[in-house]
Amino acid sequence: MYCRQCGKTVVNKGKYCEFCGTPLDLDGLSPMPEISFGAEKSAANTPMPKPKNRGIGCIIKALLFLLAAVLVALLLAAALKICGG
């Protein structure tokens, strides 16, 4: 069993915890240690990470692709005119 105050294993069956001196009645013992780490954090108190802004990068890539496609089309049209096709 574990002391609810300090969380250490209670070996003896005395009335007090041998480490912190907390009275060990049925309310002072716990089957699992209950260790407190200060204020408990809940999901409501945890800030959500901001999503990365990928919109600008996608727009730039799409515009570059479109520009490349227009240039290829213009070059093909010019090549067909020169060749007489």
C-alpha positions, 0 to 999 in steps of 0.5 A: 500500500502507499501513503496518500500524503507522500506516495511512498510504499508503507511496509509496516502496519503502524498508525503513521507513515514512516516517511512523512508521519501521516496517520495511516487509517483506511483513509490514509492508504491507497492501493496506487500512489496518488502523486500531485504535480501541482495544478492539473492540466486539462484538455480545456486549459491546454492551448492548441498548436497553431496550424501551419499556414501552407496556403501561400506556398500552395498558391505560389506553386500553382501560379508557377505551374500555370506560368510554365504551362502557358510558356510551353504553349506559347513556345509550341505555337511559335515553333509551329509557325516557324516550321510552317505547320 
